[in-house]
Amino acid sequence: MNLDEFKRISFTGATFDSRQVRPGMLFVALKGDKVDGHEYIPQALEKGAVGIIDGYDELNAIAREYRRSLAPRTTVVALTGSAGKTTTKELIKTFLSCAGKTYATEGNFNNHLGMPVTILNCPPDADFLVLEMGSNHPGEIAALCDIAEPDCGLVTNVGTAHLEFFGSQDGIADEKGTLLARAKRFGVVSKDNARLARLREMCRGELIEVDPCQEWMAKAMAAVLPGVHNVSNACLAFAVAERFGVTREQAIRALDGFSLPGARWRRRVKDGVTYIDDSYNANPDSMIAALDAFAATPCDGKHVAVLGDMFELGPDAAAMHKKVFAHAMKLGIPLVIGVGEQSSQCICHLAYKTLAPLKKKFRLDVSSGDLVLLKASHSMNLSSLLEN
């Protein structure tokens, strides 16, 4: 389907999963390493697809065209960063919903495939579209901005995630700062950002530098998400919403019942043990922030931190893992368990190269009243400990 054909149809959304096609949707046929979406075109048409998008180039062109059709009614807010993207995105969505109809990235649809599909699923009458942008190689943020053409850009932080591919934190800052350089109206960063001066130089329009430790927000977040890092995320999110008329009082009310999707600080009680499943993703900065929040969370028993490997850290991976475990031990957490090739080589109380042996005896290590943190890169599958 070319652009001329796209302009002549009306549609109700898009998907690259033929099982999710509903009448009126577009089906995105992509050829992957294991599955070729073109094989499912007949099923998509049978389910009522009104158009077929063929390949990545066509997807990008059509998503860009649709994004332009949303202007000027819909303001596009995009965000990126080394950590806290999904939390901040959900907070922006929550706060902006006080000012108008808001649609945002679902799940982890933040890459070259997910973001264009998110744009195509945005209702035409939305006031705000909030897009999360992920990147693990140089140039990816620029490519996403070519499609999204953001009005506002936000950088949560500049850390060490994917350092293997960027070479240095300055390289990461340059990648994240691309969003500020491409945002048409304004950018938002924390005053505590380690690369603030570099980001300030890159910003195209007005740059809002946010105090990440605002007392009123800390009080509002205390019962929602613990940790100073989450207060910072919320302050950044509110800085965006405030520009569109949202008040502090509205933001505080909007936080009532707030929760995060997926395995992000999810609480679950099993056999009297409370688990905090934060195993969706991890890097050294998010690990340390999670450990601080975890250690400050009261419980009736002991604190148990199950920490697994972090990936894509480059040649300094071993040192970064040791830094995280040293922090956990310094906090005085009674039981620190390392899982994985890297984590098992760090100083901790119990170490396992693989998850399987830990699964067999984990119930012997924890008791009713204990509080357990599960934190690692997603592919470590620490959440499977809850399946026993």
N, C-alpha and C positions, 0 to 999 in steps of 0.2 A: 504494500500500500504506500503510494507516494504522497507527498504533501498535498497535492491537488485533490486526490481522493480523500485524504483525511479531512480536508476543509469542507467536504460536501456531506459528511456523515455526522450524526449525533451519537454519542456513546455514554456509557454509565460508569466507566472505569477500565482498568487494564490489569492483566495478570499474565505471568509466564508459566503458570501451573494450570494445565487443561482441566484438572479436577475442580478448580475454583471458578471456572467460567460460568457466568450467569448471563441470561439474555440481555443483549445490549452492550456487552463488554468487548474490549479489544483483546486479542490473544497475541502475546509476544513470542514468536517462534525463534529460539536461539539454539545454536549448536554448541553443546558443551563437551567436556572430555569423556563423559560417560553416557549422556543422553542427548539426542537430537530432537529439539522441540518440534521440528517440521513434521516428524512422524505422528504428532498428536493434533495436527491441524484438522483432520476430519472430525475428531471427537469434539474439538472446540466449536467448529461450525454447527455440529449437531446440537450442541448445548445452547446455541443462540449467539455466538460471537458475530459481531457486525463488521469486523475487519481483522486482518492479519498483519501484524508488524513483523517484517522479515529482517532479523539480524540487529546487531548493536548500532550500526550507523543509522539505520532507519529509525530505531527506537530513540536515539539521541535527537535526531532532527525533528521528529514528531513531538517529543516531550518539550523541546525548546519552543516549537511553534505554539503548543498549547499553553506553555507558561506565558508567552507574550500575549496570548488572547485573554489571560486572566487580568492583565494590567489594564487600567490603573486601579481597579477595585481591590485586587488582592495584593497585599504587601508580603513579599517573600523575605523571611528571616532565616538565615543560614548560620550554622555553628559548627565548629570543629575544635580540636584540642587533643592532647595526649591522654587525658582521662576525664571522666565526668560528663561525657557528651550526652549519653542517653538520659542521665538524671537531669541535666540542665535543659535538655530538649523537652522532657516531660513537664518540668517546672515552667518553662516559657509557655508551653501549650496551656497549662493550668491557669497561669496569670492572664495571658492574652484572651482567654475565653471570657474574661470579665468585660472585655472591650468589644468583642464581636465574634462571629463564627470563625473557628480556628480548626485547621486540619494540619496534622503533623506526621512525620515519618513514623511508621509502625515497626516495632521490633528493631532489627538491625539493618533495615533497608537503607544503608548509607553509602553504598558504593556505586560504581559505574552502571550497575544493573538496577539495584534497588531504588536509587534516587529518582531516575527518570520515570519508573513505574509509580512511585509515590506522587510525582507531579501529575501524572495522568489520572490518578485517583482523587485528586483534589476537586471538591465540588466547585462548579463555576461561580457560585454565590459566596464563596469563602472570603472573609475579610483578611485572614492571615493564613499563610502557608509556612510552616516551620520545618526546615530541612536539616537533618543531621548529615554531615559530610565526614566520611572516614578516609584515611589515607595511610598507606604503608610504603609508598614509593614516591619519589619526587615527581611533581607534575600532575598528580591526581586531583588535587584541589582545583587547580586551574581548569582541568577538563570538566569537573563538575560545575564550576562557576560558568563555563561557557554555555551550559544547558540551563542552569537555574537563574542566572542573571540576578543575583540577590540584591535586595534593597538595603538590607542590614546584615552585618556580619559580626559574629561573636567568637572569641577564642577563649576557651575555658582555662587553658594553661599550656605551658611548653615543658614537657617532661622528657622521659627516656624511652617511651614506647616506640618500637620499630627502629631503634637506634641502628640496628644492623644495616638498614637500607639508606639511612640519611647521613650516617657518618659522624655527626656531632649534634649537640643541642641547637647550635646556630642553624644547622641544616634543617632541623625540625621546625625551628622558629620561622625560617624562610618559607617553608611549605605551608604552615598554618597561617602565616601572615598574608599569604596570597589571597585569602578570603577578605581580609581587611582592605587590601589593595583593589579588590574587585567590587566591594559593596558600594552601591551608588549613593546611599544616604548617610549612614553612620556605622561606626564600629564600636564594639564593647570589649574591654579587657579588664583584668584585675590589676589594681595598683601594685599587688605583690607578685605579678608575673615576672619570672626570672629574666625574661628577655623583653621587658617593657620598652626599653629605648629602641630596640630593633623593630618591634611591632609598630611603635609610634611613627617611625620613619616610613613604614610601608603603607600606613592607612591613607586611603584616597580621600575620604571626607572627614567629618567630625569624629573624633575619638572620645568616647566616654570611658574614663578611668574610674573604676568602681572600688570602693572600700569593701573588702571581702569579709569584714568582721563586724557588721552592723548589729548592734545589740538587739534591736527590735526584731530582726530576722532570726537571730540566734534563739530568742524566746519562742518565736513562731515555729521554728523547725525542731525544737527540742522533743516534741511529742510525735514528730513525723519521721525524721531521719536523723540519726545521731552523727556527730563528727563535724569538726570545723570545716572540712572540705565540702560538706554538703551545705553548710551555711554560705560558703563562698559561691557555690553553684547557684543557690537561691538568690543571692544578692545580684549576681550577674543577670539571672533571668528576669528579676524584677526591674533592673535598669532598662531592659528592652521594653517591658510592659508599661513602665511609667511614662515612656515617651509617647505612648498612645492613650494616655489618660487614666491608667489603672492606679488606684490609690493604695496606700499601705493597708487600710482597713479591708478593702476588697481582696487583696492578696492573702491576708491572714485568713479570711473566711474561705477562700478558695482552697487552702491547704487542708481543710477538714476532710479526712478520708483519703488523702493522697497516698498512692503506692506506686512502686516501680514495676515494670514488666519483667518477666524472665527471672533468672537467678541473680537478682541484684538486691542484696540485703533483705532477702525473704526469710521471715521467721516461720519455723515449724516446730511443733512439739511432738516428740515421739518417745514413748516409754519414759516420760518424765524428764527427758533431756530436751533443752531448747536449742535448736540449730539456727544459725544465721547463714543462709546459703548465699554467698556473694561470689559464686564461682563462674559467673558468665565470662569474665575476662580479668586480666591482671597485668600490671607492670609495676616496677619498683615504687613509683610514687603512690599509685592507688593501693598497693599492698600496705605501705606504711600508714597511709591515712586510715585504712580499714582497721588496722591493728590498734591505732590510737583510739578510735571510736569503740572498738570491741572491748579493749581493756577498761574503758571508762563505763561500760555497761554493767550494772549490778546483777548478781544472780545469787541463788541460794547455795550453790555448790562451787565447783572450781571452773575456771576458764580453760578451755582447750582450743588451741589454734592448730588447725590442719592446713598446712601451707604447701602448695604444689608448685611445679615448675612454671616459669614465665618464658615465653618464646620470643624470638626475633629481637634479641638484645645485642647481638654482635659479639665481638671478641671479649668484651668486658662482662659477659653474662655471669661468669662464676663470681666475680667480685660483687656484682649487683645482688645476686642471690644471698651471698654472705652478709651484705649490708642489711637486707630485709630481716634475716634470721637474727642477726645481732640486735636489731631493734626490738624484735619480739622478746628476746631473752632479757634485754635491758628493762623492758616493761614489767618484768616479773611474772609473766604468764606461767601458771603452774605446770602446764603440759603443752609443749610445742612439738608438733609432729611434722616432719618433712617427707614429702612424697615426690619421687621422680629422680632422674639422673643427676640433676643439679642440686635439688633441695636435699637429697639424702647425704650430700657431702658437706652440708653446713652444720654448724654447732646447734644442736637441738636435743630434746629429751628422747625422742624415738625417730628412727629414720627408715624409710622403705624406698627401694629403687622403683618399685611398681606398686600399683594400688591393690592388686589382688591379695597379698598377704595382710595388708592392713584391714581389708574387708573382713577377713576371717576372724580377727581378734579385736576389732574396734569396740565392740560392745563390752569387752572386759576392761577397757580403758576409761569408759565414761559411766557416770552414775546419775540417778535421778537428781535433779536440781542443777546439774552442770549446764554451762553455756558453751556451745561449740561454734567456732567460726570455720567455714569452708571457703578458702580463697586460693585461686590458681587460674592459669589460662584455661579457657573453656575446654580445650581438647584433653585436658587431664581428667575430665569427667568426675570431679570430686563429688558432685551431687548424687552420684550413684551410691554413696555411702548411706543415703537416706532410704535406699531400696531394700536394705537388709531386714 
